[in-house]
C-alpha cells in the first residue's frame, strides 16, 4: 500500500520574479527531499491534469478566470503588490488546481492518502480576486469536486497554514456541506480569521494563536477545538491546506513549530479520517519546508503500512 504524491516539474514554470518568497524551488526541494527518504519506494508519483474553466467556475467568476488567462497571454502582470501572473502562470495554475482534483480521485476512488506538491498556492484566492501569492482556490475547488463529481455530502477543510485562508473561507462558508477550520497566527496577513467568524451554518472555526506559539499550543488547539469540530461534522473527506510557514525558521511568520510537529498534526488528522488529501500552501524556508513535507508524507506512509498489516 503506497502514498500518492501529485507533482510535475512544470510547477517550476510559474515565476513570481527574482527574490520572491514563493519561488519555484519550493516544490523542487520538496520533491528532492522525498526522493532521498528511506520510504521513497513506497511513494506513487502521479502527474496532475489541468482543471477546466468550467470546473474553476464552481469557485471563481468567469470574469476573474478570463483576467488571469488574458494577463498571462499578454506576457504577465500584477494582481497586487505580492501576486504576479507570468506568461506561464495561467496554465500552471490550472495544473495546480487540477492536481488537487487528481488528489480527490486518489483518496475517494482508491482510498490512498495523497500529498499534492503543487504551486501556485490557493487559500487566499477569493471568488473574484487573487492575492497573497494565490491565483485559484485549490482547496475550495477540491471540496466542490468531491461534492459534485464524487457523490459526497460532507467535506471538511483544515487549514494549518500560518496565514488565515480568507479565500477558502469566503468561498465555502455559504455551503453547509463544507466545514472550514483554520489555525493561524493572530495579526498576520491578511488580517481575517477572527473567532467571531463562524459562517452562516456554524460551519467555520477560526483559532488565531499568538506569535511564538509552538507544539503545545497547536496540539492543544487541535485536541480541544479542531477535533471536536470536525468529528461533529463527520466529513467523508478531509482536505488539509498544508502550509509550512508556521515553522520556527520561516521568514514570513513568527511561530515556533518544528518539522516533526507537522507529522504529529498529520497523525491527529488521520485519527479523524482513514485517508487524507493534503495540498501545499505556504512555507518559505526551503530546508524547513522540505523537512516538514518529509515528516507529513512519512506519517502517511506509516499509517498506510499499519492499515495494510491489519488487513
Backbone as CSV, one residue per row, in Angstrom:
resi,resn,N_x,N_y,N_z,CA_x,CA_y,CA_z,C_x,C_y,C_z
1,UNK,0.855,-1.186,0.000,0.000,0.000,0.000,0.894,1.239,0.000
2,UNK,0.673,2.143,-0.960,1.545,3.292,-1.140,0.805,4.584,-0.808
3,UNK,1.559,5.657,-0.795,1.030,7.012,-0.650,1.287,7.734,-1.963
4,UNK,0.305,8.492,-2.425,0.432,9.188,-3.698,0.982,10.593,-3.496
5,UNK,1.905,10.983,-4.370,2.379,12.359,-4.439,2.079,12.873,-5.846
6,UNK,1.315,13.943,-5.942,0.976,14.548,-7.229,1.966,15.676,-7.490
7,UNK,2.697,15.558,-8.609,3.768,16.525,-8.867,4.154,16.500,-10.335
8,UNK,4.586,17.650,-10.831,5.236,17.753,-12.132,6.272,18.866,-12.074
9,UNK,7.432,18.694,-12.708,8.411,19.791,-12.762,7.873,21.049,-13.440
10,UNK,6.771,20.930,-14.169,6.185,22.111,-14.800,5.759,23.158,-13.773
11,UNK,5.542,22.727,-12.514,5.181,23.706,-11.491,6.265,24.767,-11.301
12,UNK,7.487,24.466,-11.730,8.565,25.437,-11.603,8.439,26.584,-12.614
13,UNK,7.574,26.434,-13.618,7.469,27.427,-14.687,6.660,28.657,-14.283
14,UNK,5.915,28.566,-13.194,5.221,29.752,-12.673,6.253,30.593,-11.937
15,UNK,6.503,31.813,-12.441,7.593,32.633,-11.937,7.046,33.945,-11.382
16,UNK,7.244,34.157,-10.075,6.766,35.382,-9.425,7.833,36.479,-9.418
17,UNK,8.988,36.223,-9.998,10.022,37.243,-10.069,11.174,36.972,-9.118
18,UNK,12.320,37.516,-9.434,13.534,37.301,-8.634,13.332,37.796,-7.207
19,UNK,13.750,36.966,-6.253,13.676,37.341,-4.856,12.329,37.129,-4.206
20,UNK,11.341,36.688,-4.961,10.019,36.476,-4.367,10.044,35.226,-3.490
21,UNK,9.432,35.290,-2.297,9.476,34.108,-1.411,8.758,32.890,-1.980
22,UNK,7.743,33.096,-2.835,7.028,31.957,-3.417,7.774,31.544,-4.691
23,UNK,8.957,30.997,-4.483,9.875,30.696,-5.577,9.679,29.277,-6.105
24,UNK,10.021,29.039,-7.365,9.863,27.706,-7.939,10.568,26.602,-7.167
25,UNK,11.720,26.916,-6.576,12.491,25.888,-5.883,11.741,25.275,-4.701
26,UNK,10.681,25.915,-4.244,9.936,25.364,-3.117,9.500,23.926,-3.398
27,UNK,8.932,23.681,-4.565,8.443,22.332,-4.854,9.572,21.410,-5.287
28,UNK,10.572,21.951,-5.968,11.704,21.115,-6.392,12.443,20.559,-5.182
29,UNK,12.645,21.384,-4.154,13.318,20.935,-2.937,12.504,19.841,-2.259
30,UNK,11.190,20.035,-2.165,10.346,19.020,-1.522,10.417,17.692,-2.265
31,UNK,10.361,17.752,-3.595,10.450,16.522,-4.383,11.789,15.827,-4.148
32,UNK,12.870,16.590,-4.117,14.198,16.007,-3.896,14.307,15.404,-2.499
33,UNK,13.782,16.077,-1.501,13.816,15.544,-0.141,13.036,14.229,-0.054
34,UNK,11.887,14.162,-0.709,11.094,12.926,-0.677,11.817,11.788,-1.396
35,UNK,12.468,12.096,-2.496,13.199,11.060,-3.237,14.365,10.513,-2.419
36,UNK,14.861,11.280,-1.469,16.008,10.857,-0.676,15.623,10.115,0.598
37,UNK,14.331,9.909,0.834,13.908,9.260,2.075,14.062,7.743,1.996
38,UNK,14.021,7.117,3.163,14.067,5.652,3.226,12.784,5.025,2.701
39,UNK,11.696,5.812,2.637,10.405,5.269,2.199,10.051,5.688,0.760
40,UNK,11.043,6.158,0.003,10.728,6.704,-1.322,10.116,5.672,-2.267
41,UNK,10.443,4.389,-2.071,9.879,3.363,-2.957,8.401,3.095,-2.658
42,UNK,7.913,3.615,-1.549,6.504,3.443,-1.209,5.646,4.621,-1.656
43,UNK,6.255,5.518,-2.412,5.529,6.664,-2.938,5.135,6.417,-4.390
44,UNK,3.900,6.733,-4.682,3.367,6.603,-6.038,3.237,8.010,-6.612
45,UNK,4.102,8.340,-7.569,4.123,9.689,-8.126,3.156,9.776,-9.297
46,UNK,2.277,10.757,-9.269,1.300,10.979,-10.329,1.433,12.392,-10.873
47,UNK,1.203,12.544,-12.167,1.163,13.874,-12.763,-0.227,14.477,-12.592
48,UNK,-0.305,15.792,-12.468,-1.618,16.428,-12.403,-2.259,16.522,-13.780
49,UNK,-3.516,16.864,-13.780,-4.187,17.260,-15.012,-4.575,18.731,-14.861
50,UNK,-4.960,19.338,-15.961,-5.431,20.710,-15.871,-6.888,20.734,-15.413
51,UNK,-7.189,21.581,-14.454,-8.589,21.875,-14.174,-9.162,22.619,-15.370
52,UNK,-10.430,22.420,-15.640,-11.064,23.097,-16.767,-11.654,24.431,-16.304
53,UNK,-11.831,25.373,-17.227,-12.502,26.624,-16.850,-13.896,26.383,-16.267
54,UNK,-14.596,25.373,-16.762,-15.915,25.061,-16.197,-15.788,24.645,-14.735
55,UNK,-14.799,23.802,-14.421,-14.588,23.415,-13.028,-14.212,24.627,-12.175
56,UNK,-13.342,25.480,-12.703,-12.955,26.663,-11.943,-14.145,27.574,-11.672
57,UNK,-15.127,27.575,-12.585,-16.291,28.447,-12.396,-17.149,28.026,-11.213
58,UNK,-16.906,26.841,-10.653,-17.606,26.454,-9.423,-17.183,27.342,-8.262
59,UNK,-15.978,27.893,-8.328,-15.473,28.681,-7.194,-15.010,30.084,-7.586
60,UNK,-14.885,30.367,-8.873,-14.450,31.684,-9.326,-15.385,32.218,-10.403
61,UNK,-15.482,33.541,-10.488,-16.312,34.144,-11.526,-15.636,33.983,-12.886
62,UNK,-16.416,33.813,-13.955,-15.813,33.714,-15.294,-14.937,34.914,-15.635
63,UNK,-15.314,36.101,-15.178,-14.514,37.294,-15.492,-13.141,37.234,-14.829
64,UNK,-13.069,36.665,-13.625,-11.772,36.549,-12.956,-10.897,35.503,-13.659
65,UNK,-11.482,34.376,-14.028,-10.725,33.345,-14.760,-10.166,33.928,-16.054
66,UNK,-10.995,34.695,-16.759,-10.563,35.320,-18.017,-9.463,36.351,-17.767
67,UNK,-9.517,37.046,-16.630,-8.475,38.017,-16.298,-7.119,37.337,-16.171
68,UNK,-7.062,36.228,-15.456,-5.786,35.512,-15.283,-5.276,35.024,-16.637
69,UNK,-6.178,34.481,-17.447,-5.785,33.990,-18.767,-5.251,35.127,-19.646
70,UNK,-5.958,36.241,-19.654,-5.548,37.343,-20.526,-4.241,37.989,-20.056
71,UNK,-4.064,38.100,-18.740,-2.797,38.633,-18.228,-1.631,37.765,-18.670
72,UNK,-1.790,36.452,-18.565,-0.721,35.542,-18.983,-0.452,35.668,-20.477
73,UNK,-1.512,35.745,-21.261,-1.345,35.837,-22.713,-0.653,37.122,-23.136
74,UNK,-0.826,38.185,-22.328,-0.193,39.478,-22.641,1.236,39.563,-22.105
75,UNK,1.710,38.468,-21.495,3.077,38.451,-21.001,3.216,38.629,-19.512
76,UNK,2.083,38.851,-18.826,2.121,38.915,-17.371,1.702,40.257,-16.812
77,UNK,1.474,40.266,-15.505,1.088,41.493,-14.811,0.779,41.187,-13.355
78,UNK,0.652,42.236,-12.572,0.433,42.079,-11.137,-1.047,42.121,-10.791
79,UNK,-1.452,41.220,-9.876,-2.773,41.302,-9.278,-2.746,42.208,-8.058
80,UNK,-1.654,42.167,-7.315,-1.406,43.098,-6.216,0.108,43.186,-6.030
81,UNK,0.538,43.851,-4.972,1.977,44.066,-4.793,2.756,42.769,-4.639
82,UNK,2.080,41.711,-4.175,2.767,40.448,-3.879,2.462,39.320,-4.863
83,UNK,1.502,39.517,-5.749,0.974,38.407,-6.549,1.101,38.733,-8.028
84,UNK,1.922,37.958,-8.714,2.255,38.219,-10.111,1.791,37.071,-10.997
85,UNK,1.262,37.427,-12.156,0.899,36.457,-13.191,1.938,36.559,-14.295
86,UNK,2.646,35.460,-14.549,3.629,35.423,-15.618,3.065,34.782,-16.869
87,UNK,3.844,34.708,-17.921,3.351,34.137,-19.179,2.839,32.707,-19.047
88,UNK,3.445,31.910,-18.156,3.026,30.512,-17.997,2.066,30.314,-16.833
89,UNK,1.739,31.383,-16.119,1.050,31.220,-14.835,-0.362,30.667,-14.964
90,UNK,-1.090,31.056,-16.000,-2.467,30.551,-16.149,-2.455,29.038,-16.323
91,UNK,-1.611,28.551,-17.229,-1.529,27.106,-17.475,-1.064,26.356,-16.226
92,UNK,-0.073,26.900,-15.535,0.453,26.210,-14.355,-0.554,26.264,-13.215
93,UNK,-1.290,27.365,-13.089,-2.328,27.439,-12.064,-3.450,26.442,-12.338
94,UNK,-3.750,26.200,-13.614,-4.719,25.154,-13.958,-4.198,23.780,-13.559
95,UNK,-2.893,23.553,-13.750,-2.290,22.288,-13.342,-2.295,22.138,-11.824
96,UNK,-2.017,23.236,-11.125,-2.024,23.184,-9.673,-3.415,22.831,-9.158
97,UNK,-4.424,23.536,-9.649,-5.802,23.241,-9.240,-6.197,21.823,-9.631
98,UNK,-5.812,21.419,-10.836,-6.140,20.062,-11.286,-5.424,18.993,-10.499
99,UNK,-4.235,19.327,-9.981,-3.530,18.377,-9.131,-4.320,18.039,-7.879
100,UNK,-4.977,19.035,-7.306,-5.815,18.783,-6.140,-7.004,17.896,-6.514
101,UNK,-7.510,18.022,-7.750,-8.624,17.169,-8.181,-8.156,15.730,-8.390
102,UNK,-6.962,15.569,-8.923,-6.373,14.225,-9.011,-6.236,13.639,-7.609
103,UNK,-5.879,14.482,-6.652,-5.787,14.023,-5.270,-7.112,13.544,-4.729
104,UNK,-8.191,14.253,-5.043,-9.522,13.794,-4.636,-9.811,12.415,-5.223
105,UNK,-9.495,12.241,-6.501,-9.698,10.933,-7.138,-8.958,9.838,-6.385
106,UNK,-7.721,10.111,-6.014,-6.918,9.093,-5.339,-7.504,8.715,-3.982
107,UNK,-7.915,9.709,-3.211,-8.424,9.424,-1.872,-9.792,8.761,-1.938
108,UNK,-10.680,9.299,-2.760,-12.063,8.806,-2.788,-12.177,7.482,-3.544
109,UNK,-11.535,7.396,-4.696,-11.689,6.203,-5.545,-10.741,5.077,-5.160
110,UNK,-9.534,5.423,-4.717,-8.512,4.415,-4.459,-8.130,4.298,-2.990
111,UNK,-8.742,5.108,-2.140,-8.522,5.045,-0.685,-7.032,5.157,-0.351
112,UNK,-6.378,6.084,-1.029,-4.950,6.297,-0.861,-4.691,7.723,-0.414
113,UNK,-4.050,7.900,0.732,-3.684,9.244,1.159,-2.773,9.881,0.124
114,UNK,-2.960,11.193,-0.074,-2.288,11.878,-1.177,-1.777,13.236,-0.740
115,UNK,-0.546,13.545,-1.160,0.015,14.874,-0.965,0.180,15.523,-2.335
116,UNK,-0.431,16.697,-2.500,-0.346,17.426,-3.765,0.765,18.462,-3.630
117,UNK,1.870,18.189,-4.289,3.058,19.042,-4.219,3.001,20.024,-5.388
118,UNK,2.173,21.056,-5.228,1.841,21.939,-6.342,2.029,23.398,-5.954
119,UNK,2.208,24.227,-6.938,2.181,25.677,-6.816,1.669,26.239,-8.130
120,UNK,1.055,27.408,-8.168,0.871,28.336,-7.065,-0.110,27.830,-6.009
121,UNK,0.038,28.354,-4.768,-0.907,28.001,-3.715,-2.259,28.672,-3.965
122,UNK,-3.231,28.441,-3.044,-4.567,28.917,-3.386,-5.423,29.494,-2.284
123,UNK,-5.056,29.356,-1.009,-6.072,29.606,0.019,-6.406,31.081,0.243
124,UNK,-5.646,32.012,-0.362,-6.013,33.432,-0.281,-6.859,33.890,-1.469
125,UNK,-6.973,33.084,-2.506,-7.709,33.496,-3.704,-9.207,33.488,-3.431
126,UNK,-9.837,34.647,-3.607,-11.276,34.773,-3.436,-11.979,34.558,-4.770
127,UNK,-13.303,34.595,-4.728,-14.061,34.284,-5.944,-13.689,35.206,-7.107
128,UNK,-13.468,36.481,-6.819,-13.200,37.436,-7.892,-11.870,38.157,-7.721
129,UNK,-10.990,37.602,-6.896,-9.714,38.282,-6.658,-8.642,37.310,-6.232
130,UNK,-7.486,37.395,-6.889,-6.307,36.683,-6.443,-5.471,37.588,-5.565
131,UNK,-4.790,37.015,-4.564,-3.984,37.809,-3.639,-3.094,36.875,-2.843
132,UNK,-2.139,37.442,-2.133,-1.319,36.643,-1.233,-0.619,35.475,-1.901
133,UNK,-0.079,35.679,-3.102,0.639,34.670,-3.899,-0.302,33.663,-4.568
134,UNK,-1.618,33.767,-4.361,-2.577,32.733,-4.786,-3.385,33.185,-5.998
135,UNK,-3.584,32.273,-6.951,-4.360,32.576,-8.149,-5.733,31.913,-8.129
136,UNK,-5.791,30.592,-7.944,-7.077,29.879,-7.892,-7.212,29.150,-6.564
137,UNK,-8.439,29.041,-6.083,-8.703,28.482,-4.759,-8.734,26.955,-4.820
138,UNK,-7.557,26.350,-4.691,-7.402,24.912,-4.899,-8.216,24.068,-3.926
139,UNK,-8.157,24.384,-2.639,-8.860,23.572,-1.646,-10.367,23.681,-1.811
140,UNK,-10.866,24.885,-2.049,-12.305,25.066,-2.253,-12.769,24.316,-3.492
141,UNK,-11.972,24.362,-4.556,-12.315,23.638,-5.776,-12.337,22.138,-5.527
142,UNK,-11.342,21.627,-4.794,-11.307,20.194,-4.491,-12.537,19.770,-3.711
143,UNK,-12.979,20.615,-2.768,-14.183,20.285,-1.994,-15.408,20.233,-2.900
144,UNK,-15.542,21.203,-3.784,-16.689,21.194,-4.702,-16.648,19.995,-5.644
145,UNK,-15.458,19.654,-6.099,-15.310,18.494,-6.985,-15.768,17.215,-6.285
146,UNK,-15.390,17.073,-5.021,-15.801,15.886,-4.263,-17.313,15.825,-4.115
147,UNK,-17.934,16.977,-3.916,-19.394,17.008,-3.758,-20.111,16.784,-5.085
148,UNK,-19.633,17.428,-6.135,-20.321,17.402,-7.426,-20.043,16.134,-8.225
149,UNK,-18.801,15.665,-8.190,-18.391,14.576,-9.077,-18.211,13.238,-8.374
150,UNK,-18.060,13.246,-7.068,-17.805,12.010,-6.330,-18.980,11.590,-5.458
151,UNK,-20.027,12.386,-5.434,-21.221,11.998,-4.703,-21.123,12.117,-3.197
152,UNK,-20.110,12.837,-2.685,-20.007,13.016,-1.249,-20.987,14.096,-0.789
153,UNK,-21.311,14.064,0.485,-22.260,15.041,1.023,-21.663,15.913,2.118
154,UNK,-20.464,15.567,2.608,-19.824,16.350,3.669,-18.313,16.324,3.465
155,UNK,-17.740,17.503,3.267,-16.298,17.644,3.074,-15.799,18.713,4.040
156,UNK,-14.692,18.450,4.705,-14.089,19.423,5.622,-12.719,19.831,5.119
157,UNK,-12.374,21.078,5.382,-11.054,21.621,5.069,-10.420,22.101,6.360
158,UNK,-9.232,21.594,6.657,-8.448,22.049,7.811,-7.221,22.767,7.276
159,UNK,-7.084,24.036,7.634,-6.026,24.902,7.121,-5.041,25.186,8.257
160,UNK,-3.835,24.589,8.168,-2.845,24.848,9.223,-1.750,25.816,8.752
161,UNK,-1.918,26.410,7.574,-1.012,27.465,7.148,-1.016,28.572,8.202
162,UNK,0.127,29.254,8.360,0.216,30.275,9.405,-0.659,31.486,9.111
163,UNK,-1.063,31.648,7.841,-1.939,32.745,7.451,-3.367,32.222,7.284
164,UNK,-4.337,33.014,7.681,-5.732,32.606,7.537,-6.099,32.476,6.063
165,UNK,-6.822,31.408,5.728,-7.253,31.166,4.355,-8.535,31.923,4.038
166,UNK,-8.406,33.236,3.910,-9.577,34.081,3.679,-10.338,33.699,2.422
167,UNK,-9.590,33.324,1.374,-10.244,32.960,0.119,-11.051,31.692,0.249
168,UNK,-10.436,30.665,0.815,-11.151,29.407,1.010,-12.412,29.637,1.834
169,UNK,-12.268,30.320,2.960,-13.427,30.525,3.833,-14.541,31.274,3.121
170,UNK,-14.193,32.349,2.416,-15.227,33.165,1.779,-15.985,32.395,0.708
171,UNK,-15.320,31.434,0.085,-15.964,30.651,-0.975,-16.820,29.533,-0.411
172,UNK,-16.335,28.838,0.620,-17.023,27.615,1.067,-18.033,27.843,2.175
173,UNK,-17.956,28.971,2.894,-18.812,29.108,4.070,-20.297,29.191,3.736
174,UNK,-20.621,29.500,2.496,-22.026,29.561,2.101,-22.615,28.197,1.778
175,UNK,-21.803,27.166,1.833,-22.250,25.804,1.507,-22.265,24.975,2.783
176,UNK,-23.435,24.590,3.286,-23.494,23.836,4.543,-22.882,22.451,4.456
177,UNK,-22.561,21.989,3.244,-21.946,20.673,3.068,-20.437,20.716,3.285
178,UNK,-19.884,21.926,3.473,-18.445,22.091,3.645,-18.180,22.762,4.987
179,UNK,-17.263,22.192,5.765,-16.791,22.822,7.007,-15.366,23.306,6.780
180,UNK,-15.063,24.462,7.371,-13.714,25.027,7.244,-13.196,25.395,8.620
181,UNK,-11.974,24.961,8.951,-11.355,25.397,10.196,-9.892,25.751,9.936
182,UNK,-9.416,26.736,10.690,-8.078,27.260,10.472,-7.413,27.577,11.801
183,UNK,-6.150,27.150,11.927,-5.276,27.635,12.989,-4.259,28.552,12.330
184,UNK,-4.161,29.792,12.810,-3.275,30.756,12.160,-2.742,31.753,13.180
185,UNK,-1.734,32.503,12.762,-1.117,33.495,13.642,-1.973,34.755,13.698
186,UNK,-2.355,35.156,14.869,-3.174,36.350,15.033,-2.408,37.578,14.551
187,UNK,-3.080,38.433,13.810,-2.479,39.681,13.359,-1.640,39.586,12.104
188,UNK,-1.380,38.393,11.617,-0.586,38.244,10.395,-1.504,38.419,9.186
189,UNK,-0.899,38.522,7.999,-1.624,38.641,6.744,-2.663,37.513,6.633
190,UNK,-3.868,37.763,6.134,-4.429,39.019,5.612,-5.277,39.783,6.626
191,UNK,-5.186,39.420,7.895,-5.901,40.134,8.930,-7.314,39.636,9.179
192,UNK,-7.684,38.533,8.535,-9.003,37.939,8.724,-8.883,36.720,9.639
193,UNK,-10.004,36.028,9.863,-9.962,34.801,10.656,-10.180,35.003,12.131
194,UNK,-11.001,35.976,12.475,-11.341,36.186,13.881,-12.241,35.061,14.381
195,UNK,-12.209,34.813,15.659,-13.052,33.762,16.242,-14.541,34.016,15.998
196,UNK,-14.911,35.275,15.837,-16.324,35.589,15.620,-16.835,35.151,14.255
197,UNK,-15.918,34.828,13.342,-16.312,34.367,12.006,-16.649,32.882,12.085
198,UNK,-17.937,32.576,12.165,-18.381,31.184,12.351,-19.153,30.632,11.168
199,UNK,-19.416,31.460,10.149,-20.142,31.004,8.981,-21.641,31.005,9.208
200,UNK,-22.428,31.138,8.135,-23.892,31.196,8.268,-24.509,29.894,8.755
201,UNK,-23.776,28.802,8.636,-24.280,27.491,9.075,-23.462,26.943,10.242
202,UNK,-22.746,27.828,10.931,-21.841,27.407,12.015,-20.839,26.367,11.509
203,UNK,-20.432,26.555,10.260,-19.535,25.604,9.607,-18.110,26.135,9.481
204,UNK,-17.782,27.174,10.252,-16.447,27.767,10.230,-15.912,27.842,11.657
205,UNK,-14.663,27.430,11.816,-13.969,27.547,13.098,-12.611,28.183,12.861
206,UNK,-12.386,29.347,13.458,-11.100,30.022,13.367,-10.435,30.048,14.733
207,UNK,-9.150,29.677,14.760,-8.381,29.652,16.003,-7.113,30.479,15.796
208,UNK,-7.180,31.789,16.038,-5.966,32.604,15.957,-5.102,32.403,17.192
209,UNK,-3.840,32.103,16.959,-2.899,31.879,18.062,-1.871,33.005,18.102
210,UNK,-1.357,33.311,19.279,-0.360,34.389,19.381,0.977,33.985,18.770
211,UNK,1.760,34.998,18.415,3.119,34.758,17.902,3.913,33.905,18.875
212,UNK,4.812,33.115,18.287,5.710,32.211,19.019,4.988,30.996,19.610
213,UNK,3.759,30.762,19.170,3.092,29.527,19.589,3.860,28.332,19.042
214,UNK,3.917,27.271,19.838,4.703,26.097,19.474,3.828,24.844,19.520
215,UNK,4.490,23.703,19.575,3.800,22.407,19.516,2.672,22.313,20.559
216,UNK,2.933,22.727,21.775,1.939,22.607,22.835,0.668,23.368,22.490
217,UNK,0.824,24.603,22.052,-0.350,25.416,21.731,-1.113,24.844,20.543
218,UNK,-0.398,24.384,19.534,-1.064,23.831,18.351,-1.815,22.540,18.682
219,UNK,-1.168,21.636,19.410,-1.823,20.363,19.708,-2.980,20.554,20.686
220,UNK,-2.843,21.495,21.594,-3.957,21.798,22.490,-5.145,22.334,21.700
221,UNK,-4.880,23.246,20.769,-5.952,23.782,19.928,-6.595,22.681,19.094
222,UNK,-5.768,21.779,18.580,-6.323,20.692,17.766,-7.192,19.771,18.619
223,UNK,-6.664,19.333,19.732,-7.382,18.346,20.556,-8.643,18.922,21.189
224,UNK,-8.587,20.181,21.588,-9.721,20.762,22.308,-10.753,21.408,21.397
225,UNK,-10.338,21.808,20.193,-11.273,22.535,19.330,-11.421,21.948,17.929
226,UNK,-10.295,21.722,17.241,-10.388,21.246,15.858,-11.010,19.856,15.795
227,UNK,-10.505,18.926,16.595,-11.024,17.560,16.543,-12.515,17.504,16.866
228,UNK,-13.004,18.120,17.964,-14.445,18.078,18.219,-15.269,18.714,17.093
229,UNK,-14.775,19.814,16.530,-15.471,20.482,15.427,-15.600,19.548,14.232
230,UNK,-14.500,18.900,13.854,-14.523,18.002,12.690,-15.330,16.738,12.977
231,UNK,-15.198,16.200,14.168,-15.928,14.970,14.480,-17.429,15.204,14.524
232,UNK,-17.857,16.382,14.954,-19.287,16.703,14.907,-19.776,16.764,13.470
233,UNK,-18.930,17.277,12.587,-19.313,17.415,11.178,-19.290,16.078,10.450
234,UNK,-18.454,15.162,10.896,-18.315,13.821,10.300,-18.020,13.877,8.797
235,UNK,-16.901,14.459,8.412,-16.595,14.575,6.981,-16.311,13.224,6.342
236,UNK,-16.749,13.087,5.114,-16.392,11.902,4.314,-15.040,12.079,3.644
237,UNK,-14.577,13.313,3.565,-13.253,13.633,3.032,-12.708,14.801,3.841
238,UNK,-11.465,14.664,4.304,-10.780,15.750,4.996,-9.634,16.243,4.119
239,UNK,-9.720,17.503,3.750,-8.699,18.167,2.938,-7.874,19.054,3.854
240,UNK,-6.567,18.976,3.748,-5.684,19.806,4.564,-4.968,20.808,3.673
241,UNK,-5.196,22.097,3.933,-4.383,23.142,3.318,-3.077,23.198,4.102
242,UNK,-2.076,22.536,3.558,-0.835,22.276,4.301,0.206,23.337,3.974
243,UNK,0.141,24.432,4.723,1.205,25.420,4.652,2.214,25.143,5.753
244,UNK,3.472,25.445,5.502,4.534,25.134,6.460,5.255,26.391,6.929
245,UNK,4.580,27.525,6.863,5.168,28.780,7.292,5.015,29.027,8.793
246,UNK,4.406,28.084,9.517,4.430,28.165,10.988,5.721,27.572,11.548
247,UNK,6.632,27.142,10.665,7.948,26.682,11.115,8.718,27.809,11.788
248,UNK,9.484,27.438,12.801,10.301,28.416,13.526,11.210,29.206,12.579
249,UNK,11.695,28.566,11.524,12.670,29.197,10.632,12.039,30.051,9.537
250,UNK,10.727,30.062,9.419,10.101,30.733,8.276,10.270,32.250,8.360
251,UNK,10.606,32.891,7.237,10.839,34.342,7.262,9.566,35.186,7.247
252,UNK,8.415,34.603,6.952,7.188,35.393,6.802,6.235,35.255,7.984
253,UNK,6.676,34.650,9.073,5.786,34.459,10.219,6.611,34.400,11.498
254,UNK,5.908,34.216,12.600,6.561,34.315,13.905,6.202,33.146,14.823
255,UNK,5.878,31.992,14.239,5.509,30.835,15.036,6.732,29.973,15.327
256,UNK,6.542,28.893,16.093,7.700,28.142,16.589,7.535,26.641,16.424
257,UNK,6.865,26.208,15.357,6.762,24.775,15.107,8.065,24.244,14.516
258,UNK,8.299,22.951,14.736,9.407,22.224,14.118,8.833,21.286,13.066
259,UNK,9.641,20.828,12.096,9.115,19.951,11.055,8.355,18.737,11.582
260,UNK,8.853,18.112,12.649,8.178,16.915,13.159,6.791,17.220,13.710
261,UNK,6.534,18.473,14.069,5.209,18.825,14.588,4.137,18.696,13.510
262,UNK,4.515,18.925,12.266,3.558,18.753,11.176,3.240,17.273,10.955
263,UNK,4.220,16.420,11.202,3.939,14.987,11.165,2.948,14.589,12.239
264,UNK,3.078,15.183,13.428,2.151,14.892,14.515,0.746,15.387,14.180
265,UNK,0.646,16.576,13.594,-0.664,17.074,13.170,-1.297,16.151,12.132
266,UNK,-0.472,15.613,11.251,-0.970,14.665,10.244,-1.523,13.412,10.927
267,UNK,-0.794,12.902,11.909,-1.273,11.727,12.653,-2.610,12.015,13.325
268,UNK,-2.755,13.228,13.883,-4.011,13.603,14.520,-5.152,13.613,13.498
269,UNK,-4.884,14.136,12.323,-5.917,14.186,11.278,-6.321,12.781,10.829
270,UNK,-5.355,11.882,10.755,-5.646,10.509,10.339,-6.512,9.772,11.364
271,UNK,-6.560,10.260,12.578,-7.448,9.670,13.575,-8.913,10.048,13.323
272,UNK,-9.115,11.060,12.484,-10.468,11.506,12.153,-10.966,10.842,10.883
273,UNK,-10.112,10.726,9.884,-10.466,10.053,8.629,-9.347,9.097,8.249
274,UNK,-9.668,7.970,7.604,-8.642,6.953,7.320,-7.629,7.368,6.266
275,UNK,-8.043,8.260,5.343,-7.110,8.785,4.346,-7.253,10.301,4.293
276,UNK,-6.181,10.952,3.920,-6.158,12.409,3.852,-5.773,12.878,2.459
277,UNK,-6.290,14.049,2.099,-5.788,14.786,0.952,-5.131,16.051,1.487
278,UNK,-3.835,16.176,1.257,-3.099,17.372,1.664,-2.536,18.056,0.429
279,UNK,-2.603,19.379,0.434,-2.033,20.142,-0.663,-1.187,21.281,-0.146
280,UNK,-0.098,21.560,-0.839,0.860,22.568,-0.393,0.272,23.967,-0.502
281,UNK,0.415,24.736,0.580,0.108,26.164,0.558,1.423,26.919,0.760
282,UNK,1.641,27.542,1.942,2.846,28.330,2.150,4.008,27.522,2.720
283,UNK,5.055,28.255,3.093,6.289,27.660,3.610,7.454,28.171,2.791
284,UNK,8.314,29.013,3.387,9.259,29.783,2.577,10.715,29.638,2.991
285,UNK,10.994,28.905,4.039,12.363,28.486,4.320,12.523,27.105,3.699
286,UNK,13.406,26.983,2.713,13.437,25.764,1.895,13.775,24.518,2.709
287,UNK,14.753,24.617,3.603,15.129,23.444,4.394,13.986,23.031,5.330
288,UNK,13.399,23.984,6.021,12.284,23.666,6.915,11.097,23.115,6.127
289,UNK,10.861,23.687,4.962,9.760,23.215,4.119,9.984,21.771,3.683
290,UNK,11.164,21.470,3.155,11.441,20.114,2.707,11.363,19.104,3.839
291,UNK,11.932,19.445,4.982,11.884,18.527,6.123,10.465,18.329,6.635
292,UNK,9.649,19.366,6.589,8.268,19.262,7.055,7.444,18.368,6.137
293,UNK,7.627,18.527,4.838,6.903,17.676,3.889,7.303,16.211,4.085
294,UNK,8.575,15.961,4.328,9.030,14.594,4.606,8.327,14.035,5.847
295,UNK,8.196,14.830,6.874,7.527,14.375,8.100,6.062,14.051,7.839
296,UNK,5.389,14.889,7.073,3.969,14.670,6.776,3.779,13.412,5.931
297,UNK,4.529,13.302,4.851,4.371,12.143,3.970,4.824,10.873,4.695
298,UNK,5.843,10.992,5.529,6.262,9.839,6.322,5.155,9.348,7.237
299,UNK,4.413,10.267,7.840,3.286,9.871,8.690,2.206,9.174,7.876
300,UNK,1.990,9.628,6.647,1.019,8.960,5.771,1.473,7.541,5.432
301,UNK,2.779,7.376,5.178,3.317,6.050,4.840,3.163,5.100,6.016
302,UNK,3.511,5.543,7.208,3.367,4.694,8.398,1.907,4.287,8.587
303,UNK,0.999,5.227,8.407,-0.431,4.907,8.546,-0.875,3.873,7.524
304,UNK,-0.410,4.013,6.279,-0.775,3.060,5.239,-0.226,1.671,5.556
305,UNK,0.990,1.605,6.066,1.583,0.318,6.439,0.794,-0.339,7.571
306,UNK,0.408,0.440,8.541,-0.355,-0.102,9.659,-1.686,-0.660,9.202
307,UNK,-2.341,0.038,8.301,-3.623,-0.442,7.798,-3.452,-1.712,6.977
308,UNK,-2.362,-1.777,6.226,-2.101,-2.981,5.438,-1.844,-4.185,6.359
309,UNK,-1.126,-3.961,7.444,-0.842,-5.040,8.384,-2.083,-5.544,9.095
310,UNK,-3.073,-4.671,9.239,-4.316,-5.048,9.911,-5.228,-5.853,9.009
311,UNK,-5.001,-5.771,7.692,-5.909,-6.424,6.742,-5.516,-7.883,6.502
